[in-house]
Amino acid sequence: FRRLTQGLSRSSAKLTEGISAIFTKRKLDDEVLEELEELLIAADLGVKTSADLIKHLRKTRFGKDVTDQEVREVFAAEIARILEPVAKPLAIDPSRGPHVVLVVGVNGSGKTTTIGKLAQFYREQGLKVMLAAGDTFRAAAVEQLRIWGDRTGCPVIHRPEGADAAALAYDAIAEARAAGADLLLIDTAGRLHNKAQLMDELAKVLRVMQKIEPTAPHDTVLVLDATVGQNAHSQVEVFRNLVKVSGLVLTKLDGTAKGGVLVALAEKFGLPVHAIGVGEKAEDLRPFAAEKFAQSLLG
Ligand code: GDP
């Protein structure tokens, strides 16, 4: 918990200081509520979530003397309530032999790093994990994944630059099966500038993969960079139109005051949040815990 709060300290600083800057103790009137609402919106909680939080505060405290601490507690409790239903770890079922997870997201969002972190996490749990370098378009992405494979002791299935990503996914499942792997994490391309091409590529990956394993992928995890703020919403929309996104991982929550976007995403899409990234290292992945996150967001 301490490490989680440390990682998120910058997320919380802005909201907490913001609330205290508005007041420390005073009567909760329209003016204060308006300022608080602006603060929530500025912290990326989104217009709807912010309005809901203010509505709740108004209902329970309007006209009363309140302290900044009290307001923080009310917000934290409400945010925890919103986040509770989406806090769901990835449920890996090794009996699927292997459980196949397709990892999607825009380039730079932290896909490869997240795969490395997940590999480390599940290996520590005693699972046999394999990785597939499905972003065959970028030599650097393949190289990155190979480094993560070495670091975590997980085999990486890769092909030369420009190879067919769908064929690679097929081969990866075959190899993972043959090796008796429990979990196969497949990286994908994230070139959003050419959506039609990306759609074709992902559709083909799914089609070809399902020839060898009709139930795959068992999860499709969308990785989002929390520092992009409101842009995260459009990324969810785009990827939901390309693939059946089953859950999210939000990255870079260490280096931003944008943790609020997670709350807005939870309320808008209701997609499970499996984990959060709070750094660049293998151990910088945290299970997503609603109450802890809400508390750290509000300091
Ligand atoms: P990809 O293109 O989506 O595969 O993105 P990468 O995994 O290569 O990550 C892009 C950059 O973000 C790299 O420099 C990573 O080290 C960095 N990164 C990824 N996750 C996190 C995180 O949780 N926190 C921080 N601070 N950096 C991260």
Boltz pocket constraint, residues with backbone or C-beta under 6 A from the ligand:
constraints:
  - pocket:
      binder: B
      contacts: [[A, 105], [A, 106], [A, 107], [A, 108], [A, 109], [A, 110], [A, 111], [A, 112], [A, 113], [A, 114], [A, 141], [A, 144], [A, 190], [A, 250], [A, 251], [A, 252], [A, 253], [A, 254], [A, 255], [A, 276], [A, 277], [A, 278], [A, 279], [A, 280], [A, 284]]
      max_distance: 6.0
